[in-house]
């Protein structure tokens, strides 16, 4: 039976390659850092890393690594259980309390990933009599989580408040018992920031709840690194915050939901990814506590990240590249053609800059791009070298 399936799968894979949409995995032979050793075409080489979510450069921070070593000795390797059976240690409860305090929420529940966190919210909180209104460019995990619920699904154009209000009125006219607005805090393919203050105003006007996935903001956006709710001054008006420990907060794995106490309490009882997934490894929980310690004095890292971001965006604009506007550390360099984006990424790697070309289905057809991600770990020289490499790669492509 599988032989016929094998032929179909091979044909699909051939089509992906022919369309320039194949996504190869490059192997890193070093810890995650501003500079990594990548094997490309059988040739190892040290390259500048401009495509990790390591915004504050904490993935290989010596204090985080030391905390992980200490936790391994104290708490062991893994829990071999889910939380409600025998998988809860003191370190998990401590991290949940620290995240709640940091994010200004009443309680927090940990998940094995933010994908699981988003997958566990909607089905638990919303039924057929409810409505969920989602930004059109929300992350795949939000889309999949909404699909698991029986709630009525409405969608508004990206950051379009007039359209959001139309959907709120439609939900009310449909008799929705509960209405939940959900948005990314920062849209990962564009670097655009959601207007959370305006979203909260509309939610108040129409009696809706607000949920934000702040994975690409927590740790470095806002005066204290508390993300887009802090940036917009609405920390007390957002009902649910989901996020990851795998980006600015150390770059490992794990996610969370920080929310009103009753919401978290219900998630502990009925959220399927929480009830049926192994507990977050204690070493990650302990290292994440050290990251939160470091964030208390991370103003210098946030300033350095902002400086690197501004420098890259300014220089790329001066060189005539089409970079989506904004001031976030996600700086998408728009290419358009998928094959050209992939080839440019290859040429950049040859010049010592590790980036990835993003194409369909990750981004819409015809909007292929190289998503450059800046880090506080980069030096000014690193940023300038990256821009120079883009210029050289473009020249070779156009030759």
Order of alpha helices (4+ residues) and beta strands (2+ residues): alpha-beta-beta-beta-alpha-alpha-alpha-beta-alpha-beta-alpha-beta-alpha-beta-alpha-beta-alpha-beta-beta-alpha-alpha-alpha-alpha-beta-alpha-beta-beta-beta-alpha
